[in-house]
Amino acid sequence: MPFIPHTDEDVHEMLAALGVSCIDTLFEEIPQQLRVGSIESIGPGLSELEVMQLMRERARLDGMPLCFLGAGAYEHHIPAAVWSTITRGEFYSAYTPYQAEASQGTLQAIYEYQSMMASLTGMQVSNASLYDGATAVAEACLMAVRANRRAQGAHILVARAMHPHYRQVAVTTAAGQGLVFEEMPYDRASGCTPPPPGGTQAPPPGGTQISAPGGAQAATNISAVVIQQPNFFGVLEDVDALTDWAHARGALVVAVVNPISLAVLKAPGDWGATGADIVVGEGQPLGCPLSSGGPYFGFMTTRMQHVRQMPGRIVGRTLDLDGRPGFTLTL
């Protein structure tokens, strides 16, 4: 039964303040023919089971068409265990996790998420988290420039076969901070970014120009190369060749991945000879409903050597003075 906090005295005081004698006066503007005198026409109440059966019958009238749309947001099946777990009182709290002693459940949930994402992507550390997949790409580009001190410029090569919204958001977010973006074209017959000409050999000493994958021309000092796997067309890129090519030129590799695909595809940490350096993507496939198009959340993982350049919060696990495990915001 709903709790109504207003006493009769409260109601009389409010009506007096409004200058009306009764609540019905407030609804005089509703035409009489639209008012329901009683609830008899509504019918008897139904049990929970009966309501579910009625709703299923009405839902069947709409049909159940399959949805193959998406472009980063997909109508995945969400197991009931997901909802059951994330709404448990010991993990779920409206309070921010800054006060560790009051937020151990929330902090543990974040820590377990970080551990899963690091393992899934083949990286050593994960944050929790970013606004969405597109802004995660922009943040990764900014992070790569901070982390790659060897590169004198702030030049980012982005595969044109990457999600167009991701490319647009990255440019909008980071170009104003001095980053220069150049696109690597894809092969129109295959839909993938061609392997770079010249293999994985480093450019000759003193060279001022190099040939980027697909023929794009870029400065020798590339900060990062951004590769999506699978790309926007659903095609698998030759990530090993692209990763080795980038590393041979002193560039970091930013991998943009669908987390569900990593159940069957090689983890970015295993790309090429040494693996990608930063991994980002859209987290919606991990169990978020479509929610009218988002935003959902963006994930980011990286190597420990770059952890202090990573945006967002990071939860760590420690031991208290009594040797009991505890969780806290570390960075």
C-alpha positions as YAML, in Angstrom:
chain: A
units: angstrom
residues:
- id: 1
  name: MET
  ca: [0.00, 0.00, 0.00]
- id: 2
  name: PRO
  ca: [1.49, 3.42, -0.91]
- id: 3
  name: PHE
  ca: [2.58, 5.68, 1.91]
- id: 4
  name: ILE
  ca: [0.87, 9.08, 1.74]
- id: 5
  name: PRO
  ca: [2.59, 11.49, 4.13]
- id: 6
  name: HIS
  ca: [-0.08, 14.22, 4.03]
- id: 7
  name: THR
  ca: [-2.43, 14.41, 6.98]
- id: 8
  name: ASP
  ca: [-5.92, 15.89, 6.68]
- id: 9
  name: GLU
  ca: [-4.58, 19.03, 8.29]
- id: 10
  name: ASP
  ca: [-1.81, 19.25, 5.67]
- id: 11
  name: VAL
  ca: [-4.36, 18.90, 2.86]
- id: 12
  name: HIS
  ca: [-6.59, 21.67, 4.29]
- id: 13
  name: GLU
  ca: [-3.60, 24.03, 4.64]
- id: 14
  name: MET
  ca: [-2.52, 23.44, 1.02]
- id: 15
  name: LEU
  ca: [-6.05, 23.93, -0.32]
- id: 16
  name: ALA
  ca: [-6.37, 27.16, 1.69]
- id: 17
  name: ALA
  ca: [-3.06, 28.40, 0.25]
- id: 18
  name: LEU
  ca: [-4.41, 27.70, -3.26]
- id: 19
  name: GLY
  ca: [-7.72, 29.38, -2.51]
- id: 20
  name: VAL
  ca: [-9.95, 26.36, -3.28]
- id: 21
  name: SER
  ca: [-12.38, 24.47, -1.08]
- id: 22
  name: CYS
  ca: [-11.69, 20.89, -2.17]
- id: 23
  name: ILE
  ca: [-9.35, 18.82, -4.33]
- id: 24
  name: ASP
  ca: [-12.04, 18.27, -6.99]
- id: 25
  name: THR
  ca: [-11.89, 21.99, -7.79]
- id: 26
  name: LEU
  ca: [-8.36, 21.47, -9.10]
- id: 27
  name: PHE
  ca: [-9.70, 19.21, -11.87]
- id: 28
  name: GLU
  ca: [-12.58, 21.40, -13.10]
- id: 29
  name: GLU
  ca: [-10.79, 22.04, -16.40]
- id: 30
  name: ILE
  ca: [-11.17, 18.34, -17.34]
- id: 31
  name: PRO
  ca: [-14.45, 17.91, -19.33]
- id: 32
  name: GLN
  ca: [-17.07, 15.97, -17.43]
- id: 33
  name: GLN
  ca: [-17.44, 13.38, -20.20]
- id: 34
  name: LEU
  ca: [-13.79, 12.45, -19.80]
- id: 35
  name: ARG
  ca: [-14.02, 11.83, -16.10]
- id: 36
  name: VAL
  ca: [-14.52, 8.37, -14.66]
- id: 37
  name: GLY
  ca: [-17.10, 8.35, -11.91]
- id: 38
  name: SER
  ca: [-15.98, 5.00, -10.54]
- id: 39
  name: ILE
  ca: [-13.47, 2.28, -11.29]
- id: 40
  name: GLU
  ca: [-16.09, -0.42, -11.88]
- id: 41
  name: SER
  ca: [-15.42, -0.40, -15.65]
- id: 42
  name: ILE
  ca: [-11.78, -1.24, -15.07]
- id: 43
  name: GLY
  ca: [-12.64, -4.75, -14.02]
- id: 44
  name: PRO
  ca: [-11.49, -6.87, -11.11]
- id: 45
  name: GLY
  ca: [-7.88, -6.89, -10.02]
- id: 46
  name: LEU
  ca: [-5.53, -9.52, -11.41]
- id: 47
  name: SER
  ca: [-2.88, -11.57, -9.73]
- id: 48
  name: GLU
  ca: [0.78, -11.19, -10.73]
- id: 49
  name: LEU
  ca: [0.60, -14.37, -12.84]
- id: 50
  name: GLU
  ca: [-2.56, -13.19, -14.60]
- id: 51
  name: VAL
  ca: [-1.03, -9.77, -15.34]
- id: 52
  name: MET
  ca: [2.04, -11.44, -16.89]
- id: 53
  name: GLN
  ca: [-0.17, -13.64, -19.06]
- id: 54
  name: LEU
  ca: [-2.18, -10.63, -20.20]
- id: 55
  name: MET
  ca: [0.96, -8.66, -21.06]
- id: 56
  name: ARG
  ca: [2.37, -11.60, -23.03]
- id: 57
  name: GLU
  ca: [-0.84, -11.88, -25.04]
- id: 58
  name: ARG
  ca: [-0.74, -8.18, -25.89]
- id: 59
  name: ALA
  ca: [2.98, -8.32, -26.70]
- id: 60
  name: ARG
  ca: [2.33, -11.14, -29.17]
- id: 61
  name: LEU
  ca: [0.07, -8.79, -31.10]
- id: 62
  name: ASP
  ca: [3.16, -6.67, -31.85]
- id: 63
  name: GLY
  ca: [5.13, -9.67, -33.12]
- id: 64
  name: MET
  ca: [8.78, -10.39, -32.30]
- id: 65
  name: PRO
  ca: [10.85, -9.16, -35.26]
- id: 66
  name: LEU
  ca: [14.60, -9.77, -35.20]
- id: 67
  name: CYS
  ca: [16.80, -6.68, -34.99]
- id: 68
  name: PHE
  ca: [20.03, -6.62, -36.96]
- id: 69
  name: LEU
  ca: [20.67, -2.91, -36.51]
- id: 70
  name: GLY
  ca: [23.30, -1.68, -34.11]
- id: 71
  name: ALA
  ca: [26.50, 0.10, -35.17]
- id: 72
  name: GLY
  ca: [27.91, -0.38, -31.69]
- id: 73
  name: ALA
  ca: [24.71, -0.92, -29.69]
- id: 74
  name: TYR
  ca: [23.09, -4.32, -30.00]
- id: 75
  name: GLU
  ca: [20.00, -6.15, -28.78]
- id: 76
  name: HIS
  ca: [21.84, -8.87, -26.88]
- id: 77
  name: HIS
  ca: [20.23, -11.42, -24.60]
- id: 78
  name: ILE
  ca: [20.87, -10.34, -21.01]
- id: 79
  name: PRO
  ca: [20.89, -13.32, -18.62]
- id: 80
  name: ALA
  ca: [18.68, -12.99, -15.56]
- id: 81
  name: ALA
  ca: [21.76, -13.55, -13.42]
- id: 82
  name: VAL
  ca: [23.11, -10.15, -14.51]
- id: 83
  name: TRP
  ca: [20.16, -8.25, -13.05]
- id: 84
  name: SER
  ca: [20.13, -10.45, -9.96]
- id: 85
  name: THR
  ca: [23.81, -9.77, -9.27]
- id: 86
  name: ILE
  ca: [24.08, -6.05, -9.95]
- id: 87
  name: THR
  ca: [21.05, -5.19, -7.82]
- id: 88
  name: ARG
  ca: [22.19, -7.06, -4.72]
- id: 89
  name: GLY
  ca: [22.36, -4.74, -1.74]
- id: 90
  name: GLU
  ca: [25.95, -5.62, -0.88]
- id: 91
  name: PHE
  ca: [27.19, -4.42, -4.28]
- id: 92
  name: TYR
  ca: [24.72, -1.72, -5.26]
- id: 93
  name: SER
  ca: [24.74, 1.70, -3.63]
- id: 94
  name: ALA
  ca: [23.67, 5.19, -4.61]
- id: 95
  name: TYR
  ca: [26.60, 6.58, -2.66]
- id: 96
  name: THR
  ca: [29.85, 7.45, -4.41]
- id: 97
  name: PRO
  ca: [32.79, 5.12, -3.64]
- id: 98
  name: TYR
  ca: [35.04, 7.88, -2.31]
- id: 99
  name: GLN
  ca: [34.37, 6.90, 1.31]
- id: 100
  name: ALA
  ca: [35.85, 3.43, 1.23]
- id: 101
  name: GLU
  ca: [34.59, 2.20, 4.60]
- id: 102
  name: ALA
  ca: [31.00, 2.89, 3.51]
- id: 103
  name: SER
  ca: [31.34, 1.54, -0.04]
- id: 104
  name: GLN
  ca: [33.19, -1.78, 0.14]
- id: 105
  name: GLY
  ca: [30.54, -3.57, -1.94]
- id: 106
  name: THR
  ca: [30.60, -0.99, -4.73]
- id: 107
  name: LEU
  ca: [34.40, -0.90, -4.71]
- id: 108
  name: GLN
  ca: [34.63, -4.70, -4.85]
- id: 109
  name: ALA
  ca: [32.22, -4.82, -7.80]
- id: 110
  name: ILE
  ca: [34.38, -2.27, -9.65]
- id: 111
  name: TYR
  ca: [37.55, -4.20, -8.78]
- id: 112
  name: GLU
  ca: [36.09, -7.47, -10.10]
- id: 113
  name: TYR
  ca: [35.01, -5.65, -13.29]
- id: 114
  name: GLN
  ca: [38.52, -4.26, -13.76]
- id: 115
  name: SER
  ca: [40.04, -7.71, -13.26]
- id: 116
  name: MET
  ca: [37.69, -9.21, -15.87]
- id: 117
  name: MET
  ca: [38.38, -6.49, -18.45]
- id: 118
  name: ALA
  ca: [42.16, -6.73, -17.99]
- id: 119
  name: SER
  ca: [42.02, -10.49, -18.49]
- id: 120
  name: LEU
  ca: [39.64, -10.24, -21.45]
- id: 121
  name: THR
  ca: [41.79, -7.73, -23.32]
- id: 122
  name: GLY
  ca: [45.18, -9.17, -22.36]
- id: 123
  name: MET
  ca: [46.22, -6.00, -20.55]
- id: 124
  name: GLN
  ca: [47.48, -5.40, -16.99]
- id: 125
  name: VAL
  ca: [45.20, -2.64, -15.67]
- id: 126
  name: SER
  ca: [41.69, -1.33, -16.31]
- id: 127
  name: ASN
  ca: [39.86, 1.81, -15.28]
- id: 128
  name: ALA
  ca: [36.19, 2.10, -14.37]
- id: 129
  name: SER
  ca: [35.18, 3.61, -16.67]
- id: 130
  name: LEU
  ca: [34.51, 6.19, -19.43]
- id: 131
  name: TYR
  ca: [31.45, 7.89, -20.91]
- id: 132
  name: ASP
  ca: [30.99, 5.63, -23.94]
- id: 133
  name: GLY
  ca: [32.94, 3.88, -26.68]
- id: 134
  name: ALA
  ca: [33.40, 7.00, -28.81]
- id: 135
  name: THR
  ca: [34.78, 9.20, -26.04]
- id: 136
  name: ALA
  ca: [36.94, 6.26, -24.91]
- id: 137
  name: VAL
  ca: [38.68, 6.43, -28.31]
- id: 138
  name: ALA
  ca: [39.22, 10.18, -27.91]
- id: 139
  name: GLU
  ca: [40.62, 9.70, -24.40]
- id: 140
  name: ALA
  ca: [42.89, 6.92, -25.66]
- id: 141
  name: CYS
  ca: [44.35, 9.24, -28.30]
- id: 142
  name: LEU
  ca: [45.03, 11.93, -25.71]
- id: 143
  name: MET
  ca: [46.52, 9.33, -23.38]
- id: 144
  name: ALA
  ca: [48.78, 7.99, -26.15]
- id: 145
  name: VAL
  ca: [50.21, 11.46, -26.74]
- id: 146
  name: ARG
  ca: [50.94, 11.83, -23.01]
- id: 147
  name: ALA
  ca: [52.46, 8.36, -22.74]
- id: 148
  name: ASN
  ca: [54.53, 8.40, -25.93]
- id: 149
  name: ARG
  ca: [57.20, 10.93, -25.03]
- id: 150
  name: ARG
  ca: [59.44, 9.75, -27.86]
- id: 151
  name: ALA
  ca: [57.10, 11.20, -30.47]
- id: 152
  name: GLN
  ca: [57.75, 14.92, -30.89]
- id: 153
  name: GLY
  ca: [54.38, 15.66, -32.45]
- id: 154
  name: ALA
  ca: [50.83, 14.61, -31.63]
- id: 155
  name: HIS
  ca: [50.05, 12.75, -34.84]
- id: 156
  name: ILE
  ca: [47.35, 10.04, -34.77]
- id: 157
  name: LEU
  ca: [46.71, 7.60, -37.61]
- id: 158
  name: VAL
  ca: [43.13, 6.32, -37.58]
- id: 159
  name: ALA
  ca: [41.85, 3.49, -39.74]
- id: 160
  name: ARG
  ca: [39.04, 4.83, -41.90]
- id: 161
  name: ALA
  ca: [37.25, 1.50, -41.47]
- id: 162
  name: MET
  ca: [36.70, 2.38, -37.81]
- id: 163
  name: HIS
  ca: [33.22, 3.42, -36.62]
- id: 164
  name: PRO
  ca: [32.59, 6.86, -38.22]
- id: 165
  name: HIS
  ca: [31.06, 8.26, -35.02]
- id: 166
  name: TYR
  ca: [34.15, 7.24, -33.08]
- id: 167
  name: ARG
  ca: [36.36, 9.06, -35.57]
- id: 168
  name: GLN
  ca: [34.19, 12.17, -35.45]
- id: 169
  name: VAL
  ca: [34.08, 12.27, -31.65]
- id: 170
  name: ALA
  ca: [37.85, 11.75, -31.42]
- id: 171
  name: VAL
  ca: [38.50, 14.67, -33.76]
- id: 172
  name: THR
  ca: [35.94, 16.91, -32.04]
- id: 173
  name: THR
  ca: [37.32, 16.12, -28.58]
- id: 174
  name: ALA
  ca: [41.06, 16.04, -29.18]
- id: 175
  name: ALA
  ca: [41.82, 18.13, -32.27]
- id: 176
  name: GLY
  ca: [41.35, 21.31, -30.26]
- id: 177
  name: GLN
  ca: [44.14, 20.15, -27.97]
- id: 178
  name: GLY
  ca: [46.68, 20.00, -30.76]
- id: 179
  name: LEU
  ca: [46.26, 16.42, -31.97]
- id: 180
  name: VAL
  ca: [46.50, 15.92, -35.73]
- id: 181
  name: PHE
  ca: [44.41, 13.07, -37.16]
- id: 182
  name: GLU
  ca: [45.06, 11.35, -40.47]
- id: 183
  name: GLU
  ca: [42.92, 8.55, -41.86]
- id: 184
  name: MET
  ca: [44.26, 5.29, -43.27]
- id: 185
  name: PRO
  ca: [42.02, 4.25, -46.19]
- id: 186
  name: TYR
  ca: [40.55, 0.77, -46.50]
- id: 187
  name: ASP
  ca: [40.47, -1.53, -49.49]
- id: 188
  name: ARG
  ca: [37.00, -1.22, -51.04]
- id: 189
  name: ALA
  ca: [37.04, -4.79, -52.33]
- id: 190
  name: SER
  ca: [37.82, -6.47, -49.02]
- id: 191
  name: GLY
  ca: [36.69, -3.80, -46.54]
- id: 192
  name: CYS
  ca: [39.89, -4.03, -44.49]
- id: 193
  name: THR
  ca: [42.88, -1.75, -44.00]
- id: 194
  name: PRO
  ca: [45.67, -3.05, -46.28]
- id: 195
  name: PRO
  ca: [48.88, -4.23, -44.64]
- id: 196
  name: PRO
  ca: [51.49, -1.47, -44.72]
- id: 197
  name: PRO
  ca: [53.92, -1.43, -47.62]
- id: 198
  name: GLY
  ca: [57.47, -2.08, -46.60]
- id: 199
  name: GLY
  ca: [56.63, -4.53, -43.84]
- id: 200
  name: THR
  ca: [57.55, -3.93, -40.21]
- id: 201
  name: GLN
  ca: [61.02, -2.48, -40.74]
- id: 202
  name: ALA
  ca: [61.71, 0.85, -39.06]
- id: 203
  name: PRO
  ca: [62.11, 3.90, -41.34]
- id: 204
  name: PRO
  ca: [65.65, 4.85, -42.34]
- id: 205
  name: PRO
  ca: [67.50, 7.24, -39.99]
- id: 206
  name: GLY
  ca: [66.85, 10.86, -40.81]
- id: 207
  name: GLY
  ca: [63.77, 10.14, -42.90]
- id: 208
  name: THR
  ca: [61.15, 12.88, -42.73]
- id: 209
  name: GLN
  ca: [58.27, 11.00, -44.36]
- id: 210
  name: ILE
  ca: [57.05, 7.44, -44.12]
- id: 211
  name: SER
  ca: [54.42, 5.50, -46.01]
- id: 212
  name: ALA
  ca: [51.52, 4.71, -43.72]
- id: 213
  name: PRO
  ca: [49.17, 1.74, -44.26]
- id: 214
  name: GLY
  ca: [47.05, 2.26, -47.34]
- id: 215
  name: GLY
  ca: [49.43, 4.90, -48.69]
- id: 216
  name: ALA
  ca: [48.70, 7.77, -46.28]
- id: 217
  name: GLN
  ca: [51.64, 10.09, -45.66]
- id: 218
  name: ALA
  ca: [52.45, 10.92, -42.05]
- id: 219
  name: ALA
  ca: [55.28, 12.46, -40.08]
- id: 220
  name: THR
  ca: [57.95, 10.10, -38.78]
- id: 221
  name: ASN
  ca: [56.95, 10.85, -35.19]
- id: 222
  name: ILE
  ca: [53.57, 9.13, -34.97]
- id: 223
  name: SER
  ca: [52.12, 9.07, -31.46]
- id: 224
  name: ALA
  ca: [49.56, 6.32, -32.05]
- id: 225
  name: VAL
  ca: [47.81, 4.14, -34.59]
- id: 226
  name: VAL
  ca: [44.12, 3.40, -33.90]
- id: 227
  name: ILE
  ca: [42.76, 0.07, -35.16]
- id: 228
  name: GLN
  ca: [39.26, -1.40, -34.74]
- id: 229
  name: GLN
  ca: [38.81, -5.17, -34.64]
- id: 230
  name: PRO
  ca: [36.41, -6.21, -36.12]
- id: 231
  name: ASN
  ca: [36.12, -2.97, -38.06]
- id: 232
  name: PHE
  ca: [32.89, -1.12, -38.79]
- id: 233
  name: PHE
  ca: [32.16, -3.41, -41.76]
- id: 234
  name: GLY
  ca: [32.51, -6.52, -39.60]
- id: 235
  name: VAL
  ca: [35.76, -7.42, -41.35]
- id: 236
  name: LEU
  ca: [38.78, -8.74, -39.45]
- id: 237
  name: GLU
  ca: [41.85, -6.55, -39.85]
- id: 238
  name: ASP
  ca: [45.40, -7.90, -40.09]
- id: 239
  name: VAL
  ca: [46.08, -6.57, -36.62]
- id: 240
  name: ASP
  ca: [49.40, -8.39, -36.25]
- id: 241
  name: ALA
  ca: [50.95, -6.65, -39.27]
- id: 242
  name: LEU
  ca: [49.46, -3.27, -38.37]
- id: 243
  name: THR
  ca: [50.64, -3.52, -34.76]
- id: 244
  name: ASP
  ca: [54.19, -4.50, -35.67]
- id: 245
  name: TRP
  ca: [54.29, -1.75, -38.31]
- id: 246
  name: ALA
  ca: [53.26, 0.88, -35.76]
- id: 247
  name: HIS
  ca: [55.71, -0.30, -33.09]
- id: 248
  name: ALA
  ca: [58.57, -0.36, -35.60]
- id: 249
  name: ARG
  ca: [57.98, 3.37, -36.00]
- id: 250
  name: GLY
  ca: [57.78, 4.16, -32.31]
- id: 251
  name: ALA
  ca: [53.98, 4.56, -32.24]
- id: 252
  name: LEU
  ca: [51.62, 3.19, -29.64]
- id: 253
  name: VAL
  ca: [48.74, 1.00, -30.77]
- id: 254
  name: VAL
  ca: [45.19, 1.81, -29.64]
- id: 255
  name: ALA
  ca: [42.90, -1.19, -30.11]
- id: 256
  name: VAL
  ca: [39.14, -0.58, -30.42]
- id: 257
  name: VAL
  ca: [37.30, -3.83, -29.78]
- id: 258
  name: ASN
  ca: [33.89, -5.35, -29.14]
- id: 259
  name: PRO
  ca: [34.27, -7.13, -25.77]
- id: 260
  name: ILE
  ca: [32.00, -10.02, -26.77]
- id: 261
  name: SER
  ca: [34.20, -10.75, -29.81]
- id: 262
  name: LEU
  ca: [37.18, -11.35, -27.52]
- id: 263
  name: ALA
  ca: [35.61, -14.66, -26.49]
- id: 264
  name: VAL
  ca: [36.74, -16.02, -29.88]
- id: 265
  name: LEU
  ca: [39.26, -13.49, -31.27]
- id: 266
  name: LYS
  ca: [42.84, -12.90, -30.20]
- id: 267
  name: ALA
  ca: [43.14, -10.51, -27.26]
- id: 268
  name: PRO
  ca: [44.73, -7.14, -28.17]
- id: 269
  name: GLY
  ca: [47.49, -7.90, -25.68]
- id: 270
  name: ASP
  ca: [48.62, -10.65, -28.09]
- id: 271
  name: TRP
  ca: [48.54, -8.61, -31.29]
- id: 272
  name: GLY
  ca: [51.81, -8.71, -33.19]
- id: 273
  name: ALA
  ca: [55.11, -9.34, -31.44]
- id: 274
  name: THR
  ca: [54.40, -7.27, -28.31]
- id: 275
  name: GLY
  ca: [50.65, -6.55, -28.30]
- id: 276
  name: ALA
  ca: [48.57, -3.37, -28.32]
- id: 277
  name: ASP
  ca: [49.29, -0.64, -25.78]
- id: 278
  name: ILE
  ca: [45.80, 0.75, -25.02]
- id: 279
  name: VAL
  ca: [42.48, -1.05, -25.48]
- id: 280
  name: VAL
  ca: [39.11, 0.71, -25.57]
- id: 281
  name: GLY
  ca: [35.59, 0.04, -26.71]
- id: 282
  name: GLU
  ca: [31.88, 0.22, -26.05]
- id: 283
  name: GLY
  ca: [30.68, -1.74, -23.03]
- id: 284
  name: GLN
  ca: [27.01, -2.02, -24.03]
- id: 285
  name: PRO
  ca: [27.37, -5.63, -25.31]
- id: 286
  name: LEU
  ca: [28.36, -6.76, -21.81]
- id: 287
  name: GLY
  ca: [24.79, -6.58, -20.52]
- id: 288
  name: CYS
  ca: [23.41, -3.07, -20.91]
- id: 289
  name: PRO
  ca: [19.90, -2.75, -22.43]
- id: 290
  name: LEU
  ca: [19.58, -0.53, -25.49]
- id: 291
  name: SER
  ca: [18.14, 2.32, -23.39]
- id: 292
  name: SER
  ca: [17.08, 4.48, -26.36]
- id: 293
  name: GLY
  ca: [20.59, 4.53, -27.80]
- id: 294
  name: GLY
  ca: [22.69, 5.22, -24.74]
- id: 295
  name: PRO
  ca: [25.09, 6.44, -23.62]
- id: 296
  name: TYR
  ca: [26.25, 3.24, -21.96]
- id: 297
  name: PHE
  ca: [29.86, 3.06, -20.78]
- id: 298
  name: GLY
  ca: [33.29, 2.97, -22.35]
- id: 299
  name: PHE
  ca: [36.01, 0.65, -21.13]
- id: 300
  name: MET
  ca: [39.77, 1.21, -21.20]
- id: 301
  name: THR
  ca: [42.66, -1.10, -20.34]
- id: 302
  name: THR
  ca: [46.40, -0.62, -20.74]
- id: 303
  name: ARG
  ca: [49.83, -1.78, -19.66]
- id: 304
  name: MET
  ca: [51.06, -1.00, -16.16]
- id: 305
  name: GLN
  ca: [53.78, 1.29, -17.51]
- id: 306
  name: HIS
  ca: [51.07, 3.67, -18.76]
- id: 307
  name: VAL
  ca: [48.79, 3.52, -15.71]
- id: 308
  name: ARG
  ca: [49.52, 7.07, -14.53]
- id: 309
  name: GLN
  ca: [48.45, 8.47, -17.89]
- id: 310
  name: MET
  ca: [45.10, 6.67, -17.79]
- id: 311
  name: PRO
  ca: [41.96, 8.78, -17.23]
- id: 312
  name: GLY
  ca: [39.19, 7.73, -14.88]
- id: 313
  name: ARG
  ca: [39.20, 5.97, -11.53]
- id: 314
  name: ILE
  ca: [41.02, 2.76, -10.60]
- id: 315
  name: VAL
  ca: [40.08, 0.60, -7.62]
- id: 316
  name: GLY
  ca: [42.76, -1.43, -5.86]
- id: 317
  name: ARG
  ca: [42.72, -4.33, -3.40]
- id: 318
  name: THR
  ca: [44.74, -4.15, -0.20]
- id: 319
  name: LEU
  ca: [44.92, -5.55, 3.34]
- id: 320
  name: ASP
  ca: [44.01, -3.70, 6.51]
- id: 321
  name: LEU
  ca: [45.99, -3.77, 9.79]
- id: 322
  name: ASP
  ca: [44.26, -7.02, 10.74]
- id: 323
  name: GLY
  ca: [45.17, -8.69, 7.46]
- id: 324
  name: ARG
  ca: [41.64, -8.57, 6.06]
- id: 325
  name: PRO
  ca: [41.14, -7.70, 2.37]
- id: 326
  name: GLY
  ca: [39.69, -4.32, 1.52]
- id: 327
  name: PHE
  ca: [39.10, -2.14, -1.52]
- id: 328
  name: THR
  ca: [39.80, 1.53, -2.12]
- id: 329
  name: LEU
  ca: [40.22, 4.07, -4.91]
- id: 330
  name: THR
  ca: [43.92, 3.77, -5.77]
- id: 331
  name: LEU
  ca: [44.36, 6.22, -8.65]
...
